[in-house]
Amino acid sequence: MQISKLGSLVENETDKIIFSHMSEDGDAKLVKRIGDRICTCIGSFRLHTDQKNQIRSTLNGFNADSFGGVGAALLIIPYFEIKFKHMEKIAEASNGFVIHLMNYLIKEIGKAEFIQKIWTLQEAVGISDKFYDGLVDYFGSRKSEVIVPIMSRI
């Protein structure tokens, strides 16, 4: 899927804002950004070799839909921070999403718990289901483009 295809899935103002930013960035920059965010998340934690190996295994084992959910979540987090910047504990809430991602990657939590957290994020930001599903498809179709460069950085 190309970014331009997401335009037909825009249903509200939040979708429109995110789509606009994605369009400005383009596919290559967006794919690199998501890969960089995953590496930043991983680099923020002191991980043992077995945990790093688990992350590699998890990333490689993702089907397109599962990886698409991770990519969509990483794309949404900054919009969550912007929307709720007035909240006193926004950094804690935002970091909570990152911690859940890491716990999911090292298999400390299951897919169902991770997805529930993502739905909370999606609802808080106000992204339509249709557009969110499009984001999952978009990032799922780019799984190898994102993951291959990450593997050498873990």
C-alpha positions, 0 to 999 in steps of 0.5 A: 500500500502507498501513502496516497491510498490512505487518503481514501480512508480519512474520516475525521480531522485527526485522520486528516492531520496524520495523513497530511504529515505522512504525505509530506514525509513520503514512504522512505522517510516514514519507513526510516522513522519507524525503524529509528523509533523501534531502535530508540525504544530498544536502546532505551532499555538495558537488555541482556543478550537473550532479551535482544535475541527475543526481540529479533525473534519477535520482529522476524516472527511478526505477520504483516498485521502484527507488525502493522499494529506496532508501526501504527502505534509508533506513528500515533504516539507523538500525536497522543503527546501533542493532543494531551500536552496540557496533561501533567503526566503526559510523559508517563502516559506516553512512556507507558505505551513504549514500555508496553511495546518493549514488553511485547517485543520481549514476550513479557506481555501477550498480543491481546494485552498489547492490542488493548493498549493500542486501542486505548491509544487509538481512541484517545487520539481520535483516529477512525477505525477505518484509517487505523486499519489502513495504517496497520495495512500500510506498515504491515506491507512495509515490514521487511523494509523496516525490520531488515535495517533494525536487525543490525542495530539490535 
